[in-house]
Amino acid sequence: MFENPQDYIPENAPKEIRDKMIVVTEQQRFEDEDKKPPSKFYIIDAFNNAVYFKTRSRAKAQEMSDVVYGPRFFQVKEVVIATTR
């Protein structure tokens, strides 16, 4: 597999979008449950990695995902942080 998580981003991704994507591997996601996510919007790719998009708009994140992975191939989700009392 890849040593650098950013290598999971497809090679055909434009540089300006590639710079706004952060890959967090499945292992990192479950080890660091208390860690704050790098962005508010993400997808889970075919390798079960979370790919976060650095943007403030869900529509813009979906647009970036569509450019990189194909139209509506992945549905962009919003991070939900649950608290317990």
C-alpha positions as CSV (number, residue, x, y, z in Angstrom):
1,M,0.0,0.0,0.0
2,F,0.9,3.6,0.0
3,E,3.2,5.0,2.7
4,N,2.0,8.6,2.3
5,P,-1.8,8.9,2.7
6,Q,-1.9,11.8,0.1
7,D,-0.9,9.2,-2.5
8,Y,-4.5,7.8,-2.3
9,I,-5.7,10.9,-4.2
10,P,-6.1,10.1,-7.9
11,E,-3.3,11.3,-10.2
12,N,-5.8,13.0,-12.5
13,A,-6.9,15.5,-9.7
14,P,-6.1,19.1,-10.7
15,K,-3.4,20.7,-8.5
16,E,-5.7,23.4,-7.1
17,I,-8.1,20.7,-5.9
18,R,-5.4,18.3,-4.8
19,D,-4.0,21.0,-2.4
20,K,-7.5,21.3,-0.8
21,M,-7.8,17.5,0.0
22,I,-6.6,15.8,3.1
23,V,-6.5,12.0,3.3
24,V,-6.8,10.3,6.7
25,T,-6.3,6.5,6.6
26,E,-8.8,4.1,8.2
27,Q,-6.3,3.2,10.8
28,Q,-5.6,6.8,11.7
29,R,-9.4,7.6,11.9
30,F,-10.0,4.9,14.5
31,E,-6.8,5.4,16.5
32,D,-7.5,9.2,16.9
33,E,-11.2,9.3,17.7
34,D,-10.7,12.3,20.0
35,K,-8.8,14.3,17.5
36,K,-10.6,17.1,15.7
37,P,-11.2,16.3,12.0
38,P,-9.2,18.4,9.5
39,S,-12.3,19.8,7.8
40,K,-16.1,19.8,8.0
41,F,-16.8,17.9,4.7
42,Y,-15.5,14.5,3.7
43,I,-16.1,11.3,1.7
44,I,-15.1,7.7,2.5
45,D,-13.1,6.4,-0.5
46,A,-12.8,2.8,-1.9
47,F,-9.9,2.1,0.5
48,N,-12.1,3.1,3.5
49,N,-10.0,6.3,4.0
50,A,-11.6,9.6,4.8
51,V,-10.9,12.3,2.2
52,Y,-11.5,15.8,3.7
53,F,-12.1,18.9,1.6
54,K,-10.9,22.2,2.9
55,T,-13.9,24.4,2.1
56,R,-16.7,26.1,3.9
57,S,-19.4,25.0,1.5
58,R,-20.8,21.5,1.1
59,A,-21.7,22.3,-2.5
60,K,-18.1,23.3,-3.3
61,A,-16.9,20.0,-1.6
62,Q,-19.3,18.0,-3.8
63,E,-18.1,19.9,-6.8
64,M,-14.4,19.0,-6.0
65,S,-15.3,15.4,-5.4
66,D,-17.2,15.3,-8.8
67,V,-14.1,16.6,-10.6
68,V,-11.7,14.2,-9.0
69,Y,-13.8,11.0,-8.8
70,G,-16.6,11.5,-11.3
71,P,-20.1,13.0,-11.1
72,R,-21.9,11.9,-7.9
73,F,-19.6,8.9,-7.5
74,F,-19.2,9.8,-3.8
75,Q,-21.7,11.7,-1.7
76,V,-20.0,14.4,0.5
77,K,-20.9,14.1,4.1
78,E,-20.7,16.6,7.0
79,V,-18.8,15.8,10.2
80,V,-21.2,15.3,13.1
81,I,-19.7,15.4,16.6
82,A,-21.9,13.7,19.2
83,T,-21.6,14.5,22.8
84,T,-22.7,12.4,25.8
85,R,-23.8,13.6,29.2
